[in-house]
Amino acid sequence: MVLSRDQNAVQNHNIKTDNKSFERVERFKHLGTTPPPQKNQNSIQKEIKGRLKSGNACYYSVQNIVSSSLLPKNIKIMIHRTTVLPVVLY
């Protein structure tokens, strides 16, 4: 594997390896969480808001199923535990 820097590496910090190029990004999600940037270590509130937003989106995607009167309560709880909670907690 051969690593090389782009000609404009000072400006954009791209890294090339073999035939692939990786560009620098400001933020990324790793294992379900977004690490705080080096400059601002107090981004826990942003992380919580992001998880709640993702959890709400997940809940509304299964809302029709969960609000159905055809499913028993224990199945609805199982759907909630396996779809919504992992998005918010992990």
HUMOBEL-V704714 format. One record per pair of residues at least 12 apart in sequence whose ideal C-beta (glycine too) atoms are under 7 Angstrom apart, sorted by the first residue. I is the first residue (numbers start at 0). GAP is how many residues later the second one is. D is the distance in Angstrom with one decimal. If there is no record, write none. Layout:
BEGIN
i = [I & I]
gap = [GAP & GAP]
d = [D & D]
END
This chain:
BEGIN
i = [0 & 0 & 1 & 1 & 2 & 2 & 3 & 11 & 31 & 32 & 33 & 33 & 50 & 51 & 53 & 54 & 54 & 54 & 57 & 57 & 57 & 58 & 61 & 61 & 64 & 65 & 65]
gap = [16 & 17 & 15 & 16 & 12 & 14 & 12 & 12 & 58 & 14 & 13 & 16 & 37 & 36 & 33 & 29 & 32 & 33 & 25 & 26 & 29 & 25 & 17 & 21 & 14 & 13 & 14]
d = [5.7 & 6.1 & 6.8 & 6.3 & 6.6 & 5.3 & 5.0 & 6.4 & 5.2 & 6.6 & 6.2 & 6.7 & 5.2 & 6.7 & 5.1 & 5.7 & 5.1 & 3.8 & 5.8 & 5.0 & 4.6 & 5.0 & 6.0 & 5.6 & 6.3 & 6.1 & 6.7]
END
